[in-house]
């Protein structure tokens, strides 16, 4: 009996395992007391997003070019570091974000997902306290630059060059 349970757990990957194989984890956390998980990864010019049960197949798995997602990097000033990645999907968008207090290393990183249908926010999912195991969107910054997109801090836009 123990062997069959162990084998079952080994073949049912978590959402993070399924989404991030061969890529770099940028964000990962759980929701609903660990019942659900989200993972956001980047690699080979693609952003991978997976949401669903912590164990088993994700309810939603998306893979998009790094140029097809939007990314709002931290501005580099202020007490709080925060970034957002926006993943579009057939009229919906998933805004994955995190923030932490640079002045209080004992305060945990916070994060979650805002779900939009068009311009209407239809859901807010807040990560379980202490469940964030990855929170760094800089690899996406680098991947977008490798595709010829550059971030203009003055305008908050991505383009071929600042002001153009």
C-alpha positions in Angstrom: 0.0 0.0 0.0 2.7 2.5 1.0 4.6 1.8 -2.3 1.5 2.5 -4.4 0.8 5.8 -2.6 4.5 6.8 -3.1 4.3 5.9 -6.8 1.1 7.9 -7.2 2.6 11.0 -5.6 5.7 10.7 -7.8 3.7 10.6 -11.1 1.2 13.4 -10.2 3.3 16.5 -10.6 2.5 19.7 -8.8 1.5 22.7 -10.9 5.0 24.1 -10.4 6.7 21.0 -11.6 4.5 20.9 -14.8 4.9 24.6 -15.6 8.6 25.2 -14.8 10.4 22.1 -16.3 13.2 23.5 -18.4 12.5 27.1 -17.4 13.2 29.5 -14.6 10.6 30.0 -11.9 9.6 33.7 -11.4 6.7 33.3 -9.1 5.1 30.5 -7.1 2.6 30.4 -4.2 -0.4 28.5 -2.9 -4.0 29.6 -2.3 -6.9 28.3 -0.2 -4.7 26.8 2.5 -2.5 25.0 0.0 -5.2 23.5 -2.1 -4.4 25.5 -5.2 -1.1 26.8 -6.6 0.1 29.2 -9.3 3.4 29.1 -11.0 4.9 31.6 -13.5 8.1 30.7 -15.3 10.2 31.9 -18.2 12.5 30.1 -20.6 13.2 29.7 -24.3 11.4 32.9 -25.1 8.2 31.7 -23.5 6.3 32.6 -20.3 4.5 29.7 -18.7 1.6 30.2 -16.4 -0.1 27.3 -14.5 -2.9 27.5 -12.0 -4.8 24.6 -10.3 -4.5 21.9 -7.7 -1.2 21.8 -5.9 -1.0 18.1 -6.9 -2.2 17.0 -10.4 -2.8 18.7 -13.6 -3.3 22.5 -13.6 -6.8 23.8 -14.4 -5.3 26.4 -16.6 -1.9 26.2 -18.3 -0.7 28.9 -20.7 2.4 29.3 -22.7 3.0 32.6 -24.5 5.9 34.5 -26.1 7.6 36.9 -23.7 6.5 39.7 -26.1 2.8 38.7 -25.7 2.7 39.3 -21.9 2.9 42.7 -20.3 5.3 43.4 -17.5 5.4 46.3 -15.1 8.8 46.3 -13.4 9.7 47.9 -10.1 10.5 51.6 -10.6 13.6 51.4 -8.4 12.4 53.8 -5.7 10.4 53.7 -2.6 10.2 51.5 0.4 8.2 48.7 -1.3 9.5 46.6 -4.2 6.6 45.4 -6.4 6.2 44.0 -9.9 3.4 42.8 -12.0 3.1 40.4 -15.0 -0.1 40.4 -17.0 -0.9 37.2 -18.9 -3.7 37.5 -21.5 -6.0 34.6 -22.5 -9.1 35.0 -24.7 -10.6 38.1 -23.2 -9.3 37.4 -19.7 -6.1 38.5 -18.1 -4.3 37.3 -15.1 -2.2 39.9 -13.2 0.3 38.2 -11.1 2.1 40.5 -8.6 4.2 40.5 -5.6 5.6 43.1 -3.2 7.9 43.3 -0.2 9.1 45.9 2.3 12.8 46.7 1.7 13.0 48.2 5.2 11.5 45.3 7.1 13.2 42.0 6.2 11.0 40.2 8.8 7.8 41.1 6.9 7.0 38.3 4.4 6.6 38.9 0.7 3.0 39.3 -0.3 1.4 38.4 -3.7 -1.5 37.1 -5.6 -3.5 37.2 -8.8 -6.1 39.7 -10.0 -8.4 38.1 -12.7 -10.0 40.4 -15.3 -12.6 39.8 -17.9 -12.0 42.6 -20.3 -11.7 45.6 -18.0 -13.8 44.2 -15.2 -12.0 42.6 -12.2 -13.8 39.4 -11.5 -11.6 37.7 -8.9 -8.8 38.4 -6.4 -6.6 35.5 -5.1 -4.2 36.3 -2.3 -1.3 33.9 -1.7 -1.4 32.0 1.5 0.8 33.6 4.1 4.4 32.4 3.8 3.7 30.3 0.7 5.6 32.4 -1.9 8.6 30.4 -2.9 9.7 32.5 -5.9 9.2 36.2 -6.5 11.6 37.7 -9.1 10.4 38.9 -12.5 13.8 40.1 -13.6 14.4 37.1 -15.9 11.4 38.3 -17.9 12.9 41.8 -18.1 16.1 40.1 -19.6 14.0 37.9 -22.0 12.0 40.9 -23.3 15.3 42.8 -23.9 16.7 39.8 -25.8 13.6 40.2 -28.1 14.3 43.8 -28.7 11.9 45.4 -26.2 13.3 48.0 -23.8 11.5 49.5 -20.8 11.2 53.3 -20.6 11.0 54.3 -17.0 9.8 57.8 -17.9 6.7 56.6 -19.8 6.2 53.1 -18.3 6.2 51.6 -21.8 8.0 48.9 -23.6 9.4 49.6 -27.1 12.3 49.5 -29.4 13.8 52.5 -27.5 12.7 55.0 -25.0 10.6 57.7 -26.5 10.3 55.9 -29.8 
